[in-house]
Amino acid sequence: MFNLMKILEEMTPTGWIIASICLLLWVVIIHCAGIFTEKRWGDRESGALVGFFVPGFLFMALLYLM
């Protein structure tokens, strides 16, 4: 199990910048996945959900592996 408070306390300014960039990229992935599925299948919500949950699950899995 990971300790979120410990991770946040040990973050440097560079770490915060990297985390902000990753969060911004996550939003872009959600948007692009929605546009892709809307063009391909006419359903934007499914792609947005996949774009939201898949990176989130990968992030949580990596936190547990730390």
PDBQT receptor file of N, H, CA, C and O in Angstrom, charges set to zero:
ATOM      1  N   MET A   1       0.848  -1.179   0.000  1.00  0.00    +0.000 N 
ATOM      2  CA  MET A   1       0.000   0.000   0.000  1.00  0.00    +0.000 C 
ATOM      3  C   MET A   1       0.895   1.244   0.000  1.00  0.00    +0.000 C 
ATOM      4  O   MET A   1       1.970   1.250   0.600  1.00  0.00    +0.000 OA
ATOM      5  N   PHE A   2       0.444   2.267  -0.665  1.00  0.00    +0.000 N 
ATOM      6  H   PHE A   2      -0.429   2.262  -1.152  1.00  0.00    +0.000 HD
ATOM      7  CA  PHE A   2       1.239   3.494  -0.729  1.00  0.00    +0.000 C 
ATOM      8  C   PHE A   2       0.717   4.514   0.279  1.00  0.00    +0.000 C 
ATOM      9  O   PHE A   2      -0.456   4.494   0.651  1.00  0.00    +0.000 OA
ATOM     10  N   ASN A   3       1.604   5.403   0.711  1.00  0.00    +0.000 N 
ATOM     11  H   ASN A   3       2.557   5.419   0.408  1.00  0.00    +0.000 HD
ATOM     12  CA  ASN A   3       1.257   6.451   1.655  1.00  0.00    +0.000 C 
ATOM     13  C   ASN A   3       1.217   7.768   0.882  1.00  0.00    +0.000 C 
ATOM     14  O   ASN A   3       2.261   8.346   0.580  1.00  0.00    +0.000 OA
ATOM     15  N   LEU A   4       0.023   8.234   0.565  1.00  0.00    +0.000 N 
ATOM     16  H   LEU A   4      -0.825   7.763   0.810  1.00  0.00    +0.000 HD
ATOM     17  CA  LEU A   4      -0.138   9.426  -0.258  1.00  0.00    +0.000 C 
ATOM     18  C   LEU A   4       0.449  10.663   0.414  1.00  0.00    +0.000 C 
ATOM     19  O   LEU A   4       1.070  11.489  -0.254  1.00  0.00    +0.000 OA
ATOM     20  N   MET A   5       0.264  10.800   1.714  1.00  0.00    +0.000 N 
ATOM     21  H   MET A   5      -0.241  10.129   2.257  1.00  0.00    +0.000 HD
ATOM     22  CA  MET A   5       0.798  11.979   2.408  1.00  0.00    +0.000 C 
ATOM     23  C   MET A   5       2.329  12.009   2.338  1.00  0.00    +0.000 C 
ATOM     24  O   MET A   5       2.923  13.075   2.172  1.00  0.00    +0.000 OA
ATOM     25  N   LYS A   6       2.959  10.854   2.462  1.00  0.00    +0.000 N 
ATOM     26  H   LYS A   6       2.477   9.988   2.597  1.00  0.00    +0.000 HD
ATOM     27  CA  LYS A   6       4.421  10.792   2.376  1.00  0.00    +0.000 C 
ATOM     28  C   LYS A   6       4.888  11.179   0.976  1.00  0.00    +0.000 C 
ATOM     29  O   LYS A   6       5.866  11.910   0.820  1.00  0.00    +0.000 OA
ATOM     30  N   ILE A   7       4.183  10.687  -0.040  1.00  0.00    +0.000 N 
ATOM     31  H   ILE A   7       3.388  10.094   0.086  1.00  0.00    +0.000 HD
ATOM     32  CA  ILE A   7       4.539  11.020  -1.422  1.00  0.00    +0.000 C 
ATOM     33  C   ILE A   7       4.418  12.522  -1.652  1.00  0.00    +0.000 C 
ATOM     34  O   ILE A   7       5.301  13.131  -2.255  1.00  0.00    +0.000 OA
ATOM     35  N   LEU A   8       3.317  13.129  -1.169  1.00  0.00    +0.000 N 
ATOM     36  H   LEU A   8       2.599  12.634  -0.679  1.00  0.00    +0.000 HD
ATOM     37  CA  LEU A   8       3.104  14.566  -1.364  1.00  0.00    +0.000 C 
ATOM     38  C   LEU A   8       4.132  15.402  -0.600  1.00  0.00    +0.000 C 
ATOM     39  O   LEU A   8       4.596  16.425  -1.105  1.00  0.00    +0.000 OA
ATOM     40  N   GLU A   9       4.489  14.977   0.609  1.00  0.00    +0.000 N 
ATOM     41  H   GLU A   9       4.113  14.146   1.020  1.00  0.00    +0.000 HD
ATOM     42  CA  GLU A   9       5.463  15.730   1.404  1.00  0.00    +0.000 C 
ATOM     43  C   GLU A   9       6.854  15.703   0.782  1.00  0.00    +0.000 C 
ATOM     44  O   GLU A   9       7.611  16.665   0.914  1.00  0.00    +0.000 OA
ATOM     45  N   GLU A  10       7.193  14.611   0.107  1.00  0.00    +0.000 N 
ATOM     46  H   GLU A  10       6.578  13.829   0.000  1.00  0.00    +0.000 HD
ATOM     47  CA  GLU A  10       8.535  14.473  -0.460  1.00  0.00    +0.000 C 
ATOM     48  C   GLU A  10       8.659  15.026  -1.878  1.00  0.00    +0.000 C 
ATOM     49  O   GLU A  10       9.739  14.984  -2.465  1.00  0.00    +0.000 OA
ATOM     50  N   MET A  11       7.568  15.540  -2.428  1.00  0.00    +0.000 N 
ATOM     51  H   MET A  11       6.689  15.574  -1.951  1.00  0.00    +0.000 HD
ATOM     52  CA  MET A  11       7.631  16.059  -3.800  1.00  0.00    +0.000 C 
ATOM     53  C   MET A  11       8.388  17.383  -3.848  1.00  0.00    +0.000 C 
ATOM     54  O   MET A  11       8.180  18.269  -3.019  1.00  0.00    +0.000 OA
ATOM     55  N   THR A  12       9.253  17.492  -4.821  1.00  0.00    +0.000 N 
ATOM     56  H   THR A  12       9.422  16.772  -5.494  1.00  0.00    +0.000 HD
ATOM     57  CA  THR A  12      10.009  18.723  -5.052  1.00  0.00    +0.000 C 
ATOM     58  C   THR A  12       9.216  19.583  -6.043  1.00  0.00    +0.000 C 
ATOM     59  O   THR A  12       8.244  19.106  -6.628  1.00  0.00    +0.000 OA
ATOM     60  N   PRO A  13       9.619  20.838  -6.237  1.00  0.00    +0.000 N 
ATOM     61  CA  PRO A  13       8.940  21.650  -7.255  1.00  0.00    +0.000 C 
ATOM     62  C   PRO A  13       8.960  20.999  -8.640  1.00  0.00    +0.000 C 
ATOM     63  O   PRO A  13       7.996  21.107  -9.397  1.00  0.00    +0.000 OA
ATOM     64  N   THR A  14      10.059  20.328  -8.961  1.00  0.00    +0.000 N 
ATOM     65  H   THR A  14      10.842  20.240  -8.345  1.00  0.00    +0.000 HD
ATOM     66  CA  THR A  14      10.121  19.622 -10.247  1.00  0.00    +0.000 C 
ATOM     67  C   THR A  14       9.082  18.509 -10.297  1.00  0.00    +0.000 C 
ATOM     68  O   THR A  14       8.449  18.293 -11.330  1.00  0.00    +0.000 OA
ATOM     69  N   GLY A  15       8.908  17.811  -9.194  1.00  0.00    +0.000 N 
ATOM     70  H   GLY A  15       9.422  17.987  -8.354  1.00  0.00    +0.000 HD
ATOM     71  CA  GLY A  15       7.896  16.760  -9.117  1.00  0.00    +0.000 C 
ATOM     72  C   GLY A  15       6.496  17.308  -9.312  1.00  0.00    +0.000 C 
ATOM     73  O   GLY A  15       5.669  16.679  -9.974  1.00  0.00    +0.000 OA
ATOM     74  N   TRP A  16       6.220  18.477  -8.741  1.00  0.00    +0.000 N 
ATOM     75  H   TRP A  16       6.891  18.988  -8.204  1.00  0.00    +0.000 HD
ATOM     76  CA  TRP A  16       4.908  19.105  -8.921  1.00  0.00    +0.000 C 
ATOM     77  C   TRP A  16       4.689  19.510 -10.375  1.00  0.00    +0.000 C 
ATOM     78  O   TRP A  16       3.585  19.377 -10.902  1.00  0.00    +0.000 OA
ATOM     79  N   ILE A  17       5.733  20.000 -11.015  1.00  0.00    +0.000 N 
ATOM     80  H   ILE A  17       6.631  20.108 -10.587  1.00  0.00    +0.000 HD
ATOM     81  CA  ILE A  17       5.624  20.377 -12.432  1.00  0.00    +0.000 C 
ATOM     82  C   ILE A  17       5.341  19.143 -13.279  1.00  0.00    +0.000 C 
ATOM     83  O   ILE A  17       4.488  19.175 -14.166  1.00  0.00    +0.000 OA
ATOM     84  N   ILE A  18       6.056  18.059 -13.006  1.00  0.00    +0.000 N 
ATOM     85  H   ILE A  18       6.749  18.033 -12.285  1.00  0.00    +0.000 HD
ATOM     86  CA  ILE A  18       5.827  16.819 -13.752  1.00  0.00    +0.000 C 
ATOM     87  C   ILE A  18       4.411  16.305 -13.514  1.00  0.00    +0.000 C 
ATOM     88  O   ILE A  18       3.748  15.862 -14.451  1.00  0.00    +0.000 OA
ATOM     89  N   ALA A  19       3.941  16.361 -12.267  1.00  0.00    +0.000 N 
ATOM     90  H   ALA A  19       4.480  16.722 -11.506  1.00  0.00    +0.000 HD
ATOM     91  CA  ALA A  19       2.580  15.916 -11.957  1.00  0.00    +0.000 C 
ATOM     92  C   ALA A  19       1.546  16.776 -12.683  1.00  0.00    +0.000 C 
ATOM     93  O   ALA A  19       0.541  16.257 -13.169  1.00  0.00    +0.000 OA
ATOM     94  N   SER A  20       1.784  18.081 -12.760  1.00  0.00    +0.000 N 
ATOM     95  H   SER A  20       2.600  18.503 -12.365  1.00  0.00    +0.000 HD
ATOM     96  CA  SER A  20       0.862  18.975 -13.469  1.00  0.00    +0.000 C 
ATOM     97  C   SER A  20       0.824  18.666 -14.959  1.00  0.00    +0.000 C 
ATOM     98  O   SER A  20      -0.243  18.668 -15.573  1.00  0.00    +0.000 OA
ATOM     99  N   ILE A  21       1.984  18.403 -15.535  1.00  0.00    +0.000 N 
ATOM    100  H   ILE A  21       2.851  18.401 -15.036  1.00  0.00    +0.000 HD
ATOM    101  CA  ILE A  21       2.045  18.050 -16.959  1.00  0.00    +0.000 C 
ATOM    102  C   ILE A  21       1.306  16.741 -17.211  1.00  0.00    +0.000 C 
ATOM    103  O   ILE A  21       0.569  16.617 -18.189  1.00  0.00    +0.000 OA
ATOM    104  N   CYS A  22       1.503  15.766 -16.327  1.00  0.00    +0.000 N 
ATOM    105  H   CYS A  22       2.102  15.867 -15.532  1.00  0.00    +0.000 HD
ATOM    106  CA  CYS A  22       0.807  14.478 -16.476  1.00  0.00    +0.000 C 
ATOM    107  C   CYS A  22      -0.703  14.652 -16.376  1.00  0.00    +0.000 C 
ATOM    108  O   CYS A  22      -1.451  14.023 -17.123  1.00  0.00    +0.000 OA
ATOM    109  N   LEU A  23      -1.152  15.500 -15.458  1.00  0.00    +0.000 N 
ATOM    110  H   LEU A  23      -0.544  16.010 -14.850  1.00  0.00    +0.000 HD
ATOM    111  CA  LEU A  23      -2.587  15.751 -15.321  1.00  0.00    +0.000 C 
ATOM    112  C   LEU A  23      -3.141  16.418 -16.571  1.00  0.00    +0.000 C 
ATOM    113  O   LEU A  23      -4.231  16.071 -17.027  1.00  0.00    +0.000 OA
ATOM    114  N   LEU A  24      -2.408  17.364 -17.126  1.00  0.00    +0.000 N 
ATOM    115  H   LEU A  24      -1.523  17.646 -16.756  1.00  0.00    +0.000 HD
ATOM    116  CA  LEU A  24      -2.825  18.022 -18.358  1.00  0.00    +0.000 C 
ATOM    117  C   LEU A  24      -2.876  17.029 -19.517  1.00  0.00    +0.000 C 
ATOM    118  O   LEU A  24      -3.813  17.048 -20.315  1.00  0.00    +0.000 OA
ATOM    119  N   LEU A  25      -1.866  16.162 -19.607  1.00  0.00    +0.000 N 
ATOM    120  H   LEU A  25      -1.105  16.147 -18.959  1.00  0.00    +0.000 HD
ATOM    121  CA  LEU A  25      -1.864  15.141 -20.657  1.00  0.00    +0.000 C 
ATOM    122  C   LEU A  25      -3.037  14.178 -20.499  1.00  0.00    +0.000 C 
ATOM    123  O   LEU A  25      -3.601  13.717 -21.491  1.00  0.00    +0.000 OA
ATOM    124  N   TRP A  26      -3.405  13.875 -19.258  1.00  0.00    +0.000 N 
ATOM    125  H   TRP A  26      -2.948  14.250 -18.452  1.00  0.00    +0.000 HD
ATOM    126  CA  TRP A  26      -4.543  12.991 -19.005  1.00  0.00    +0.000 C 
ATOM    127  C   TRP A  26      -5.825  13.614 -19.558  1.00  0.00    +0.000 C 
ATOM    128  O   TRP A  26      -6.635  12.922 -20.175  1.00  0.00    +0.000 OA
ATOM    129  N   VAL A  27      -6.011  14.908 -19.340  1.00  0.00    +0.000 N 
ATOM    130  H   VAL A  27      -5.353  15.470 -18.839  1.00  0.00    +0.000 HD
ATOM    131  CA  VAL A  27      -7.189  15.601 -19.867  1.00  0.00    +0.000 C 
ATOM    132  C   VAL A  27      -7.182  15.578 -21.395  1.00  0.00    +0.000 C 
ATOM    133  O   VAL A  27      -8.227  15.381 -22.017  1.00  0.00    +0.000 OA
ATOM    134  N   VAL A  28      -6.020  15.775 -21.997  1.00  0.00    +0.000 N 
ATOM    135  H   VAL A  28      -5.172  15.935 -21.492  1.00  0.00    +0.000 HD
ATOM    136  CA  VAL A  28      -5.907  15.730 -23.464  1.00  0.00    +0.000 C 
ATOM    137  C   VAL A  28      -6.235  14.332 -23.984  1.00  0.00    +0.000 C 
ATOM    138  O   VAL A  28      -6.912  14.197 -25.004  1.00  0.00    +0.000 OA
ATOM    139  N   ILE A  29      -5.762  13.287 -23.293  1.00  0.00    +0.000 N 
ATOM    140  H   ILE A  29      -5.212  13.396 -22.465  1.00  0.00    +0.000 HD
ATOM    141  CA  ILE A  29      -6.070  11.911 -23.698  1.00  0.00    +0.000 C 
ATOM    142  C   ILE A  29      -7.571  11.660 -23.646  1.00  0.00    +0.000 C 
ATOM    143  O   ILE A  29      -8.123  11.039 -24.554  1.00  0.00    +0.000 OA
ATOM    144  N   ILE A  30      -8.238  12.130 -22.600  1.00  0.00    +0.000 N 
ATOM    145  H   ILE A  30      -7.790  12.635 -21.862  1.00  0.00    +0.000 HD
ATOM    146  CA  ILE A  30      -9.693  11.967 -22.486  1.00  0.00    +0.000 C 
ATOM    147  C   ILE A  30     -10.383  12.633 -23.666  1.00  0.00    +0.000 C 
ATOM    148  O   ILE A  30     -11.273  12.047 -24.281  1.00  0.00    +0.000 OA
ATOM    149  N   HIS A  31      -9.974  13.853 -23.981  1.00  0.00    +0.000 N 
ATOM    150  H   HIS A  31      -9.251  14.329 -23.481  1.00  0.00    +0.000 HD
ATOM    151  CA  HIS A  31     -10.588  14.597 -25.080  1.00  0.00    +0.000 C 
ATOM    152  C   HIS A  31     -10.359  13.897 -26.421  1.00  0.00    +0.000 C 
ATOM    153  O   HIS A  31     -11.291  13.730 -27.207  1.00  0.00    +0.000 OA
ATOM    154  N   CYS A  32      -9.121  13.492 -26.675  1.00  0.00    +0.000 N 
ATOM    155  H   CYS A  32      -8.363  13.628 -26.037  1.00  0.00    +0.000 HD
ATOM    156  CA  CYS A  32      -8.795  12.836 -27.954  1.00  0.00    +0.000 C 
ATOM    157  C   CYS A  32      -9.499  11.495 -28.098  1.00  0.00    +0.000 C 
ATOM    158  O   CYS A  32      -9.952  11.150 -29.189  1.00  0.00    +0.000 OA
ATOM    159  N   ALA A  33      -9.596  10.735 -27.013  1.00  0.00    +0.000 N 
ATOM    160  H   ALA A  33      -9.228  11.016 -26.127  1.00  0.00    +0.000 HD
ATOM    161  CA  ALA A  33     -10.298   9.450 -27.074  1.00  0.00    +0.000 C 
ATOM    162  C   ALA A  33     -11.773   9.672 -27.393  1.00  0.00    +0.000 C 
ATOM    163  O   ALA A  33     -12.366   8.901 -28.149  1.00  0.00    +0.000 OA
ATOM    164  N   GLY A  34     -12.362  10.704 -26.832  1.00  0.00    +0.000 N 
ATOM    165  H   GLY A  34     -11.881  11.330 -26.219  1.00  0.00    +0.000 HD
ATOM    166  CA  GLY A  34     -13.754  11.021 -27.137  1.00  0.00    +0.000 C 
ATOM    167  C   GLY A  34     -13.953  11.417 -28.586  1.00  0.00    +0.000 C 
ATOM    168  O   GLY A  34     -14.910  10.975 -29.221  1.00  0.00    +0.000 OA
ATOM    169  N   ILE A  35     -13.076  12.234 -29.115  1.00  0.00    +0.000 N 
ATOM    170  H   ILE A  35     -12.298  12.593 -28.599  1.00  0.00    +0.000 HD
ATOM    171  CA  ILE A  35     -13.176  12.642 -30.524  1.00  0.00    +0.000 C 
ATOM    172  C   ILE A  35     -12.984  11.444 -31.446  1.00  0.00    +0.000 C 
ATOM    173  O   ILE A  35     -13.711  11.301 -32.429  1.00  0.00    +0.000 OA
ATOM    174  N   PHE A  36     -12.006  10.575 -31.140  1.00  0.00    +0.000 N 
ATOM    175  H   PHE A  36     -11.416  10.691 -30.341  1.00  0.00    +0.000 HD
ATOM    176  CA  PHE A  36     -11.746   9.401 -31.976  1.00  0.00    +0.000 C 
ATOM    177  C   PHE A  36     -12.964   8.486 -32.036  1.00  0.00    +0.000 C 
ATOM    178  O   PHE A  36     -13.356   8.045 -33.116  1.00  0.00    +0.000 OA
ATOM    179  N   THR A  37     -13.560   8.201 -30.890  1.00  0.00    +0.000 N 
ATOM    180  H   THR A  37     -13.241   8.559 -30.012  1.00  0.00    +0.000 HD
ATOM    181  CA  THR A  37     -14.706   7.284 -30.904  1.00  0.00    +0.000 C 
ATOM    182  C   THR A  37     -15.940   7.931 -31.518  1.00  0.00    +0.000 C 
ATOM    183  O   THR A  37     -16.779   7.240 -32.095  1.00  0.00    +0.000 OA
ATOM    184  N   GLU A  38     -16.058   9.254 -31.399  1.00  0.00    +0.000 N 
ATOM    185  H   GLU A  38     -15.377   9.815 -30.930  1.00  0.00    +0.000 HD
ATOM    186  CA  GLU A  38     -17.197   9.925 -32.028  1.00  0.00    +0.000 C 
ATOM    187  C   GLU A  38     -17.093   9.829 -33.549  1.00  0.00    +0.000 C 
ATOM    188  O   GLU A  38     -18.093   9.589 -34.225  1.00  0.00    +0.000 OA
ATOM    189  N   LYS A  39     -15.895  10.014 -34.085  1.00  0.00    +0.000 N 
ATOM    190  H   LYS A  39     -15.082  10.209 -33.536  1.00  0.00    +0.000 HD
ATOM    191  CA  LYS A  39     -15.711   9.907 -35.536  1.00  0.00    +0.000 C 
ATOM    192  C   LYS A  39     -15.893   8.479 -36.015  1.00  0.00    +0.000 C 
ATOM    193  O   LYS A  39     -16.461   8.245 -37.081  1.00  0.00    +0.000 OA
ATOM    194  N   ARG A  40     -15.416   7.525 -35.232  1.00  0.00    +0.000 N 
ATOM    195  H   ARG A  40     -14.954   7.716 -34.365  1.00  0.00    +0.000 HD
ATOM    196  CA  ARG A  40     -15.431   6.123 -35.664  1.00  0.00    +0.000 C 
ATOM    197  C   ARG A  40     -16.784   5.450 -35.457  1.00  0.00    +0.000 C 
ATOM    198  O   ARG A  40     -17.288   4.779 -36.357  1.00  0.00    +0.000 OA
ATOM    199  N   TRP A  41     -17.378   5.628 -34.268  1.00  0.00    +0.000 N 
ATOM    200  H   TRP A  41     -16.968   6.173 -33.536  1.00  0.00    +0.000 HD
ATOM    201  CA  TRP A  41     -18.617   4.919 -33.944  1.00  0.00    +0.000 C 
ATOM    202  C   TRP A  41     -19.783   5.842 -33.611  1.00  0.00    +0.000 C 
ATOM    203  O   TRP A  41     -20.893   5.358 -33.389  1.00  0.00    +0.000 OA
ATOM    204  N   GLY A  42     -19.571   7.130 -33.570  1.00  0.00    +0.000 N 
ATOM    205  H   GLY A  42     -18.669   7.523 -33.750  1.00  0.00    +0.000 HD
ATOM    206  CA  GLY A  42     -20.648   8.064 -33.273  1.00  0.00    +0.000 C 
ATOM    207  C   GLY A  42     -20.997   8.161 -31.800  1.00  0.00    +0.000 C 
ATOM    208  O   GLY A  42     -22.053   8.686 -31.446  1.00  0.00    +0.000 OA
ATOM    209  N   ASP A  43     -20.125   7.664 -30.939  1.00  0.00    +0.000 N 
ATOM    210  H   ASP A  43     -19.268   7.237 -31.226  1.00  0.00    +0.000 HD
ATOM    211  CA  ASP A  43     -20.390   7.670 -29.498  1.00  0.00    +0.000 C 
ATOM    212  C   ASP A  43     -19.185   8.258 -28.775  1.00  0.00    +0.000 C 
ATOM    213  O   ASP A  43     -18.180   7.576 -28.572  1.00  0.00    +0.000 OA
ATOM    214  N   ARG A  44     -19.289   9.508 -28.392  1.00  0.00    +0.000 N 
ATOM    215  H   ARG A  44     -20.105  10.062 -28.557  1.00  0.00    +0.000 HD
ATOM    216  CA  ARG A  44     -18.156  10.200 -27.771  1.00  0.00    +0.000 C 
ATOM    217  C   ARG A  44     -17.932   9.776 -26.319  1.00  0.00    +0.000 C 
ATOM    218  O   ARG A  44     -16.794   9.745 -25.850  1.00  0.00    +0.000 OA
ATOM    219  N   GLU A  45     -19.002   9.453 -25.613  1.00  0.00    +0.000 N 
ATOM    220  H   GLU A  45     -19.927   9.478 -25.994  1.00  0.00    +0.000 HD
ATOM    221  CA  GLU A  45     -18.897   9.170 -24.185  1.00  0.00    +0.000 C 
ATOM    222  C   GLU A  45     -18.080   7.919 -23.890  1.00  0.00    +0.000 C 
ATOM    223  O   GLU A  45     -17.333   7.887 -22.911  1.00  0.00    +0.000 OA
ATOM    224  N   SER A  46     -18.210   6.889 -24.722  1.00  0.00    +0.000 N 
ATOM    225  H   SER A  46     -18.816   6.915 -25.517  1.00  0.00    +0.000 HD
ATOM    226  CA  SER A  46     -17.458   5.646 -24.484  1.00  0.00    +0.000 C 
ATOM    227  C   SER A  46     -15.957   5.890 -24.550  1.00  0.00    +0.000 C 
ATOM    228  O   SER A  46     -15.212   5.416 -23.693  1.00  0.00    +0.000 OA
ATOM    229  N   GLY A  47     -15.516   6.615 -25.545  1.00  0.00    +0.000 N 
ATOM    230  H   GLY A  47     -16.121   7.000 -26.242  1.00  0.00    +0.000 HD
ATOM    231  CA  GLY A  47     -14.090   6.915 -25.667  1.00  0.00    +0.000 C 
ATOM    232  C   GLY A  47     -13.591   7.777 -24.531  1.00  0.00    +0.000 C 
ATOM    233  O   GLY A  47     -12.477   7.586 -24.043  1.00  0.00    +0.000 OA
ATOM    234  N   ALA A  48     -14.414   8.734 -24.104  1.00  0.00    +0.000 N 
ATOM    235  H   ALA A  48     -15.319   8.889 -24.500  1.00  0.00    +0.000 HD
ATOM    236  CA  ALA A  48     -14.011   9.587 -22.994  1.00  0.00    +0.000 C 
ATOM    237  C   ALA A  48     -13.889   8.772 -21.708  1.00  0.00    +0.000 C 
ATOM    238  O   ALA A  48     -12.987   9.010 -20.906  1.00  0.00    +0.000 OA
ATOM    239  N   LEU A  49     -14.786   7.822 -21.512  1.00  0.00    +0.000 N 
ATOM    240  H   LEU A  49     -15.519   7.629 -22.164  1.00  0.00    +0.000 HD
ATOM    241  CA  LEU A  49     -14.698   6.976 -20.323  1.00  0.00    +0.000 C 
ATOM    242  C   LEU A  49     -13.448   6.106 -20.353  1.00  0.00    +0.000 C 
ATOM    243  O   LEU A  49     -12.764   5.955 -19.341  1.00  0.00    +0.000 OA
ATOM    244  N   VAL A  50     -13.154   5.536 -21.517  1.00  0.00    +0.000 N 
ATOM    245  H   VAL A  50     -13.709   5.659 -22.339  1.00  0.00    +0.000 HD
ATOM    246  CA  VAL A  50     -11.937   4.727 -21.648  1.00  0.00    +0.000 C 
ATOM    247  C   VAL A  50     -10.710   5.606 -21.429  1.00  0.00    +0.000 C 
ATOM    248  O   VAL A  50      -9.777   5.208 -20.732  1.00  0.00    +0.000 OA
ATOM    249  N   GLY A  51     -10.708   6.791 -22.019  1.00  0.00    +0.000 N 
ATOM    250  H   GLY A  51     -11.466   7.114 -22.585  1.00  0.00    +0.000 HD
ATOM    251  CA  GLY A  51      -9.592   7.718 -21.842  1.00  0.00    +0.000 C 
ATOM    252  C   GLY A  51      -9.429   8.173 -20.406  1.00  0.00    +0.000 C 
ATOM    253  O   GLY A  51      -8.331   8.547 -19.996  1.00  0.00    +0.000 OA
ATOM    254  N   PHE A  52     -10.508   8.146 -19.636  1.00  0.00    +0.000 N 
ATOM    255  H   PHE A  52     -11.400   7.842 -19.969  1.00  0.00    +0.000 HD
ATOM    256  CA  PHE A  52     -10.446   8.533 -18.231  1.00  0.00    +0.000 C 
ATOM    257  C   PHE A  52      -9.965   7.384 -17.355  1.00  0.00    +0.000 C 
ATOM    258  O   PHE A  52      -9.048   7.550 -16.551  1.00  0.00    +0.000 OA
ATOM    259  N   PHE A  53     -10.587   6.217 -17.513  1.00  0.00    +0.000 N 
ATOM    260  H   PHE A  53     -11.332   6.082 -18.166  1.00  0.00    +0.000 HD
ATOM    261  CA  PHE A  53     -10.325   5.123 -16.586  1.00  0.00    +0.000 C 
ATOM    262  C   PHE A  53      -9.027   4.372 -16.844  1.00  0.00    +0.000 C 
ATOM    263  O   PHE A  53      -8.350   4.000 -15.886  1.00  0.00    +0.000 OA
ATOM    264  N   VAL A  54      -8.656   4.137 -18.082  1.00  0.00    +0.000 N 
ATOM    265  H   VAL A  54      -9.206   4.440 -18.860  1.00  0.00    +0.000 HD
ATOM    266  CA  VAL A  54      -7.452   3.339 -18.357  1.00  0.00    +0.000 C 
ATOM    267  C   VAL A  54      -6.195   4.011 -17.798  1.00  0.00    +0.000 C 
ATOM    268  O   VAL A  54      -5.435   3.346 -17.094  1.00  0.00    +0.000 OA
ATOM    269  N   PRO A  55      -5.933   5.300 -18.075  1.00  0.00    +0.000 N 
ATOM    270  CA  PRO A  55      -4.736   5.913 -17.464  1.00  0.00    +0.000 C 
ATOM    271  C   PRO A  55      -4.821   5.961 -15.939  1.00  0.00    +0.000 C 
ATOM    272  O   PRO A  55      -3.804   5.826 -15.258  1.00  0.00    +0.000 OA
ATOM    273  N   GLY A  56      -6.021   6.150 -15.403  1.00  0.00    +0.000 N 
ATOM    274  H   GLY A  56      -6.847   6.260 -15.956  1.00  0.00    +0.000 HD
ATOM    275  CA  GLY A  56      -6.179   6.161 -13.945  1.00  0.00    +0.000 C 
ATOM    276  C   GLY A  56      -5.853   4.823 -13.321  1.00  0.00    +0.000 C 
ATOM    277  O   GLY A  56      -5.184   4.762 -12.289  1.00  0.00    +0.000 OA
ATOM    278  N   PHE A  57      -6.322   3.744 -13.942  1.00  0.00    +0.000 N 
ATOM    279  H   PHE A  57      -6.865   3.794 -14.781  1.00  0.00    +0.000 HD
ATOM    280  CA  PHE A  57      -6.015   2.408 -13.430  1.00  0.00    +0.000 C 
ATOM    281  C   PHE A  57      -4.524   2.106 -13.538  1.00  0.00    +0.000 C 
ATOM    282  O   PHE A  57      -3.946   1.500 -12.635  1.00  0.00    +0.000 OA
ATOM    283  N   LEU A  58      -3.902   2.525 -14.632  1.00  0.00    +0.000 N 
ATOM    284  H   LEU A  58      -4.371   3.018 -15.365  1.00  0.00    +0.000 HD
ATOM    285  CA  LEU A  58      -2.458   2.315 -14.781  1.00  0.00    +0.000 C 
ATOM    286  C   LEU A  58      -1.680   3.092 -13.718  1.00  0.00    +0.000 C 
ATOM    287  O   LEU A  58      -0.715   2.579 -13.149  1.00  0.00    +0.000 OA
ATOM    288  N   PHE A  59      -2.101   4.323 -13.455  1.00  0.00    +0.000 N 
ATOM    289  H   PHE A  59      -2.885   4.739 -13.917  1.00  0.00    +0.000 HD
ATOM    290  CA  PHE A  59      -1.448   5.147 -12.441  1.00  0.00    +0.000 C 
ATOM    291  C   PHE A  59      -1.554   4.503 -11.061  1.00  0.00    +0.000 C 
ATOM    292  O   PHE A  59      -0.568   4.434 -10.327  1.00  0.00    +0.000 OA
ATOM    293  N   MET A  60      -2.746   4.035 -10.709  1.00  0.00    +0.000 N 
ATOM    294  H   MET A  60      -3.547   4.091 -11.305  1.00  0.00    +0.000 HD
ATOM    295  CA  MET A  60      -2.934   3.404  -9.404  1.00  0.00    +0.000 C 
ATOM    296  C   MET A  60      -2.120   2.117  -9.298  1.00  0.00    +0.000 C 
ATOM    297  O   MET A  60      -1.556   1.827  -8.244  1.00  0.00    +0.000 OA
ATOM    298  N   ALA A  61      -2.056   1.346 -10.381  1.00  0.00    +0.000 N 
ATOM    299  H   ALA A  61      -2.515   1.582 -11.237  1.00  0.00    +0.000 HD
ATOM    300  CA  ALA A  61      -1.265   0.115 -10.363  1.00  0.00    +0.000 C 
ATOM    301  C   ALA A  61       0.213   0.436 -10.145  1.00  0.00    +0.000 C 
ATOM    302  O   ALA A  61       0.902  -0.268  -9.407  1.00  0.00    +0.000 OA
ATOM    303  N   LEU A  62       0.694   1.495 -10.784  1.00  0.00    +0.000 N 
ATOM    304  H   LEU A  62       0.135   2.067 -11.384  1.00  0.00    +0.000 HD
ATOM    305  CA  LEU A  62       2.096   1.881 -10.602  1.00  0.00    +0.000 C 
ATOM    306  C   LEU A  62       2.368   2.379  -9.184  1.00  0.00    +0.000 C 
ATOM    307  O   LEU A  62       3.454   2.159  -8.647  1.00  0.00    +0.000 OA
ATOM    308  N   LEU A  63       1.384   3.053  -8.574  1.00  0.00    +0.000 N 
ATOM    309  H   LEU A  63       0.503   3.232  -9.011  1.00  0.00    +0.000 HD
ATOM    310  CA  LEU A  63       1.568   3.489  -7.190  1.00  0.00    +0.000 C 
ATOM    311  C   LEU A  63       1.692   2.292  -6.254  1.00  0.00    +0.000 C 
ATOM    312  O   LEU A  63       2.500   2.308  -5.326  1.00  0.00    +0.000 OA
ATOM    313  N   TYR A  64       0.898   1.260  -6.495  1.00  0.00    +0.000 N 
ATOM    314  H   TYR A  64       0.241   1.247  -7.249  1.00  0.00    +0.000 HD
ATOM    315  CA  TYR A  64       0.977   0.077  -5.641  1.00  0.00    +0.000 C 
ATOM    316  C   TYR A  64       2.285  -0.679  -5.838  1.00  0.00    +0.000 C 
ATOM    317  O   TYR A  64       2.747  -1.363  -4.924  1.00  0.00    +0.000 OA
ATOM    318  N   LEU A  65       2.890  -0.564  -7.023  1.00  0.00    +0.000 N 
ATOM    319  H   LEU A  65       2.515  -0.009  -7.765  1.00  0.00    +0.000 HD
ATOM    320  CA  LEU A  65       4.150  -1.256  -7.278  1.00  0.00    +0.000 C 
ATOM    321  C   LEU A  65       5.353  -0.527  -6.686  1.00  0.00    +0.000 C 
ATOM    322  O   LEU A  65       6.429  -1.111  -6.561  1.00  0.00    +0.000 OA
ATOM    323  N   MET A  66       5.181   0.740  -6.321  1.00  0.00    +0.000 N 
ATOM    324  H   MET A  66       4.306   1.215  -6.422  1.00  0.00    +0.000 HD
ATOM    325  CA  MET A  66       6.298   1.529  -5.774  1.00  0.00    +0.000 C 
ATOM    326  C   MET A  66       6.711   1.018  -4.409  1.00  0.00    +0.000 C 
ATOM    327  O   MET A  66       7.633   1.561  -3.800  1.00  0.00    +0.000 OA
TER     328      MET A  66
